[in-house]
């Protein structure tokens, strides 16, 4: 994984690593949520 390698080589603090992974996870979760909401709206005809 590129992100994991960069964080280890850059000697990023553990708190910073958690923030990076949280940001990536929230971006992924938002993308999936948007897809589900869009499918739901298109299914109901909104």
Phi and psi restraints in degrees (range 20) as a CNS / XPLOR table:
assign (resid 1 and name C) (resid 2 and name N)
       (resid 2 and name CA) (resid 2 and name C) 1.0 -68.8 20.0 2
assign (resid 2 and name N) (resid 2 and name CA)
       (resid 2 and name C) (resid 3 and name N) 1.0 -41.9 20.0 2
assign (resid 2 and name C) (resid 3 and name N)
       (resid 3 and name CA) (resid 3 and name C) 1.0 -63.6 20.0 2
assign (resid 3 and name N) (resid 3 and name CA)
       (resid 3 and name C) (resid 4 and name N) 1.0 -43.9 20.0 2
assign (resid 3 and name C) (resid 4 and name N)
       (resid 4 and name CA) (resid 4 and name C) 1.0 -61.7 20.0 2
assign (resid 4 and name N) (resid 4 and name CA)
       (resid 4 and name C) (resid 5 and name N) 1.0 -42.6 20.0 2
assign (resid 4 and name C) (resid 5 and name N)
       (resid 5 and name CA) (resid 5 and name C) 1.0 -64.0 20.0 2
assign (resid 5 and name N) (resid 5 and name CA)
       (resid 5 and name C) (resid 6 and name N) 1.0 -43.6 20.0 2
assign (resid 5 and name C) (resid 6 and name N)
       (resid 6 and name CA) (resid 6 and name C) 1.0 -63.8 20.0 2
assign (resid 6 and name N) (resid 6 and name CA)
       (resid 6 and name C) (resid 7 and name N) 1.0 -42.1 20.0 2
assign (resid 6 and name C) (resid 7 and name N)
       (resid 7 and name CA) (resid 7 and name C) 1.0 -64.4 20.0 2
assign (resid 7 and name N) (resid 7 and name CA)
       (resid 7 and name C) (resid 8 and name N) 1.0 -38.5 20.0 2
assign (resid 7 and name C) (resid 8 and name N)
       (resid 8 and name CA) (resid 8 and name C) 1.0 -72.5 20.0 2
assign (resid 8 and name N) (resid 8 and name CA)
       (resid 8 and name C) (resid 9 and name N) 1.0 -41.9 20.0 2
assign (resid 8 and name C) (resid 9 and name N)
       (resid 9 and name CA) (resid 9 and name C) 1.0 -71.4 20.0 2
assign (resid 9 and name N) (resid 9 and name CA)
       (resid 9 and name C) (resid 10 and name N) 1.0 -28.6 20.0 2
assign (resid 9 and name C) (resid 10 and name N)
       (resid 10 and name CA) (resid 10 and name C) 1.0 -84.6 20.0 2
assign (resid 10 and name N) (resid 10 and name CA)
       (resid 10 and name C) (resid 11 and name N) 1.0 1.8 20.0 2
assign (resid 10 and name C) (resid 11 and name N)
       (resid 11 and name CA) (resid 11 and name C) 1.0 51.6 20.0 2
assign (resid 11 and name N) (resid 11 and name CA)
       (resid 11 and name C) (resid 12 and name N) 1.0 48.3 20.0 2
assign (resid 11 and name C) (resid 12 and name N)
       (resid 12 and name CA) (resid 12 and name C) 1.0 -77.6 20.0 2
assign (resid 12 and name N) (resid 12 and name CA)
       (resid 12 and name C) (resid 13 and name N) 1.0 139.7 20.0 2
assign (resid 12 and name C) (resid 13 and name N)
       (resid 13 and name CA) (resid 13 and name C) 1.0 -62.4 20.0 2
assign (resid 13 and name N) (resid 13 and name CA)
       (resid 13 and name C) (resid 14 and name N) 1.0 156.6 20.0 2
assign (resid 13 and name C) (resid 14 and name N)
       (resid 14 and name CA) (resid 14 and name C) 1.0 -59.8 20.0 2
assign (resid 14 and name N) (resid 14 and name CA)
       (resid 14 and name C) (resid 15 and name N) 1.0 -38.0 20.0 2
assign (resid 14 and name C) (resid 15 and name N)
       (resid 15 and name CA) (resid 15 and name C) 1.0 -62.4 20.0 2
assign (resid 15 and name N) (resid 15 and name CA)
       (resid 15 and name C) (resid 16 and name N) 1.0 -42.9 20.0 2
assign (resid 15 and name C) (resid 16 and name N)
       (resid 16 and name CA) (resid 16 and name C) 1.0 -64.2 20.0 2
assign (resid 16 and name N) (resid 16 and name CA)
       (resid 16 and name C) (resid 17 and name N) 1.0 -38.9 20.0 2
assign (resid 16 and name C) (resid 17 and name N)
       (resid 17 and name CA) (resid 17 and name C) 1.0 -62.8 20.0 2
assign (resid 17 and name N) (resid 17 and name CA)
       (resid 17 and name C) (resid 18 and name N) 1.0 -41.5 20.0 2
assign (resid 17 and name C) (resid 18 and name N)
       (resid 18 and name CA) (resid 18 and name C) 1.0 -64.7 20.0 2
assign (resid 18 and name N) (resid 18 and name CA)
       (resid 18 and name C) (resid 19 and name N) 1.0 -38.1 20.0 2
assign (resid 18 and name C) (resid 19 and name N)
       (resid 19 and name CA) (resid 19 and name C) 1.0 -64.3 20.0 2
assign (resid 19 and name N) (resid 19 and name CA)
       (resid 19 and name C) (resid 20 and name N) 1.0 -42.9 20.0 2
assign (resid 19 and name C) (resid 20 and name N)
       (resid 20 and name CA) (resid 20 and name C) 1.0 -62.5 20.0 2
assign (resid 20 and name N) (resid 20 and name CA)
       (resid 20 and name C) (resid 21 and name N) 1.0 -47.2 20.0 2
assign (resid 20 and name C) (resid 21 and name N)
       (resid 21 and name CA) (resid 21 and name C) 1.0 -66.0 20.0 2
assign (resid 21 and name N) (resid 21 and name CA)
       (resid 21 and name C) (resid 22 and name N) 1.0 -36.0 20.0 2
assign (resid 21 and name C) (resid 22 and name N)
       (resid 22 and name CA) (resid 22 and name C) 1.0 -64.1 20.0 2
assign (resid 22 and name N) (resid 22 and name CA)
       (resid 22 and name C) (resid 23 and name N) 1.0 -43.2 20.0 2
assign (resid 22 and name C) (resid 23 and name N)
       (resid 23 and name CA) (resid 23 and name C) 1.0 -63.3 20.0 2
assign (resid 23 and name N) (resid 23 and name CA)
       (resid 23 and name C) (resid 24 and name N) 1.0 -42.3 20.0 2
assign (resid 23 and name C) (resid 24 and name N)
       (resid 24 and name CA) (resid 24 and name C) 1.0 -65.0 20.0 2
assign (resid 24 and name N) (resid 24 and name CA)
       (resid 24 and name C) (resid 25 and name N) 1.0 -42.0 20.0 2
assign (resid 24 and name C) (resid 25 and name N)
       (resid 25 and name CA) (resid 25 and name C) 1.0 -65.1 20.0 2
assign (resid 25 and name N) (resid 25 and name CA)
       (resid 25 and name C) (resid 26 and name N) 1.0 -42.4 20.0 2
assign (resid 25 and name C) (resid 26 and name N)
       (resid 26 and name CA) (resid 26 and name C) 1.0 -65.5 20.0 2
assign (resid 26 and name N) (resid 26 and name CA)
       (resid 26 and name C) (resid 27 and name N) 1.0 -36.4 20.0 2
assign (resid 26 and name C) (resid 27 and name N)
       (resid 27 and name CA) (resid 27 and name C) 1.0 -63.5 20.0 2
assign (resid 27 and name N) (resid 27 and name CA)
       (resid 27 and name C) (resid 28 and name N) 1.0 -43.6 20.0 2
assign (resid 27 and name C) (resid 28 and name N)
       (resid 28 and name CA) (resid 28 and name C) 1.0 -64.7 20.0 2
assign (resid 28 and name N) (resid 28 and name CA)
       (resid 28 and name C) (resid 29 and name N) 1.0 -45.3 20.0 2
assign (resid 28 and name C) (resid 29 and name N)
       (resid 29 and name CA) (resid 29 and name C) 1.0 -63.7 20.0 2
assign (resid 29 and name N) (resid 29 and name CA)
       (resid 29 and name C) (resid 30 and name N) 1.0 -38.9 20.0 2
assign (resid 29 and name C) (resid 30 and name N)
       (resid 30 and name CA) (resid 30 and name C) 1.0 -64.6 20.0 2
assign (resid 30 and name N) (resid 30 and name CA)
       (resid 30 and name C) (resid 31 and name N) 1.0 -40.4 20.0 2
assign (resid 30 and name C) (resid 31 and name N)
       (resid 31 and name CA) (resid 31 and name C) 1.0 -63.6 20.0 2
assign (resid 31 and name N) (resid 31 and name CA)
       (resid 31 and name C) (resid 32 and name N) 1.0 -44.7 20.0 2
assign (resid 31 and name C) (resid 32 and name N)
       (resid 32 and name CA) (resid 32 and name C) 1.0 -66.4 20.0 2
assign (resid 32 and name N) (resid 32 and name CA)
       (resid 32 and name C) (resid 33 and name N) 1.0 -42.9 20.0 2
assign (resid 32 and name C) (resid 33 and name N)
       (resid 33 and name CA) (resid 33 and name C) 1.0 -61.0 20.0 2
assign (resid 33 and name N) (resid 33 and name CA)
       (resid 33 and name C) (resid 34 and name N) 1.0 -42.3 20.0 2
assign (resid 33 and name C) (resid 34 and name N)
       (resid 34 and name CA) (resid 34 and name C) 1.0 -59.9 20.0 2
assign (resid 34 and name N) (resid 34 and name CA)
       (resid 34 and name C) (resid 35 and name N) 1.0 -43.1 20.0 2
assign (resid 34 and name C) (resid 35 and name N)
       (resid 35 and name CA) (resid 35 and name C) 1.0 -62.7 20.0 2
assign (resid 35 and name N) (resid 35 and name CA)
       (resid 35 and name C) (resid 36 and name N) 1.0 -42.8 20.0 2
assign (resid 35 and name C) (resid 36 and name N)
       (resid 36 and name CA) (resid 36 and name C) 1.0 -66.4 20.0 2
assign (resid 36 and name N) (resid 36 and name CA)
       (resid 36 and name C) (resid 37 and name N) 1.0 -43.7 20.0 2
assign (resid 36 and name C) (resid 37 and name N)
       (resid 37 and name CA) (resid 37 and name C) 1.0 -63.2 20.0 2
assign (resid 37 and name N) (resid 37 and name CA)
       (resid 37 and name C) (resid 38 and name N) 1.0 -42.8 20.0 2
assign (resid 37 and name C) (resid 38 and name N)
       (resid 38 and name CA) (resid 38 and name C) 1.0 -63.4 20.0 2
assign (resid 38 and name N) (resid 38 and name CA)
       (resid 38 and name C) (resid 39 and name N) 1.0 -43.6 20.0 2
assign (resid 38 and name C) (resid 39 and name N)
       (resid 39 and name CA) (resid 39 and name C) 1.0 -63.1 20.0 2
assign (resid 39 and name N) (resid 39 and name CA)
       (resid 39 and name C) (resid 40 and name N) 1.0 -39.4 20.0 2
assign (resid 39 and name C) (resid 40 and name N)
       (resid 40 and name CA) (resid 40 and name C) 1.0 -64.2 20.0 2
assign (resid 40 and name N) (resid 40 and name CA)
       (resid 40 and name C) (resid 41 and name N) 1.0 -45.9 20.0 2
assign (resid 40 and name C) (resid 41 and name N)
       (resid 41 and name CA) (resid 41 and name C) 1.0 -65.6 20.0 2
assign (resid 41 and name N) (resid 41 and name CA)
       (resid 41 and name C) (resid 42 and name N) 1.0 -41.0 20.0 2
assign (resid 41 and name C) (resid 42 and name N)
       (resid 42 and name CA) (resid 42 and name C) 1.0 -68.2 20.0 2
assign (resid 42 and name N) (resid 42 and name CA)
       (resid 42 and name C) (resid 43 and name N) 1.0 -32.0 20.0 2
assign (resid 42 and name C) (resid 43 and name N)
       (resid 43 and name CA) (resid 43 and name C) 1.0 -70.0 20.0 2
assign (resid 43 and name N) (resid 43 and name CA)
       (resid 43 and name C) (resid 44 and name N) 1.0 -32.2 20.0 2
assign (resid 43 and name C) (resid 44 and name N)
       (resid 44 and name CA) (resid 44 and name C) 1.0 -91.4 20.0 2
assign (resid 44 and name N) (resid 44 and name CA)
       (resid 44 and name C) (resid 45 and name N) 1.0 -6.6 20.0 2
assign (resid 44 and name C) (resid 45 and name N)
       (resid 45 and name CA) (resid 45 and name C) 1.0 86.6 20.0 2
assign (resid 45 and name N) (resid 45 and name CA)
       (resid 45 and name C) (resid 46 and name N) 1.0 17.9 20.0 2
